Amino acid sequence: MAAFSTLSDFIQKKMQMAPIYQPVMLTELLARRGKATRRKLAEALLRRDESQFEHYDRIVENYVENETRPEGLADYPAGARGTGRSDGGPLG
């Protein structure tokens, strides 16, 4: 149990909490028995970072509004555009 006591000591005495990064990384490491690639940790962070979702949601919305809709290639279903719904409904 040396690994647990080392982790516990780190959390209680040394770690300074960041808004999302440390809890997510610790949870991911604990779930993976202390081993995770940088990519797996980055994926875990992205899954829990709503601001990244919102960023790409705006990119998709702008792309549809300015590029595909004017060309008749894709649009949101009637009533979905401008409702503030993050899913916006299916494109088509």
N, C-alpha and C positions, 0 to 999 in steps of 0.2 A: 504493500500500500504506500510505498514511498512516493510514487507518482501522484497519488491523490493528495498527500500531505504537502507536496511541493506545489501543486496547483492551488490548493486551499490557501497556503501561505502567500502565494503570488496574488491571488484575488483579494485577500483580506488586508495585506500590508503594502503591496507595491503598485498594483494596478490603479490607474486613474481612468475612470469610466468615460467613454466617448458615447455620443448619442446612439449609434447603432452598431458600430464596428465590433467592439469587444464582446458584447453579449452574443451577437450572432456568431462570431468566430469561435467563442468558447463553446457555445451550444453545438456547433458543427463539429468541432474537435472532439467533444465528449461523445457525440453520437457515432463518431467514426473511430472511437477508441484511441484518440490522440494522433491520428494520421489523416492528413488531407492535403491534396495538392493545392497550389495557389489558385488554380482554375476552379476547383470545387468550392474554396472559400469565397472567391469572387462571385460565383454563381449564387451561393447562399446569400450574400449581401444584396445582390440585384433582386432576388426574389422578395426581399423584405424592404426594399427601398422604394417607397411610393413615389418619391420625387423623380426617380428614373422612369417609372411607368408614365407619369404625367408628362415628362419631357417628350418621350416618344409618342404618346397619344397626341400631343400638339403637332408633332411633325407629320403624323399620319393625317390628322384633320386638315392641316394646311395643304398637304400634297393633294388630297382629294378635292378640296375646295378650289385650288389654283391650277391643278394640272389635269387630273383625270376627269372630273365632272365637266369642265368646259369642253372637253373633247368627246364627251358622251361615253367614256370608257368605264367609269365607276361612279357611284353616288351612294349616299346613305338612303335607307328606306324613308318614305314619306313620314314626316313628323319626328324623325330621329335627330336630324341636324339641328344644332343650336339648343338642344334640350339640357345640356350639361351632363348628359349620361356619358360616363367614361367609355362605355362599350360602343356607343353610337349605333348599335345594331350592325347587322352584316352589310358588307359592301357588295355591290353587284350592279 
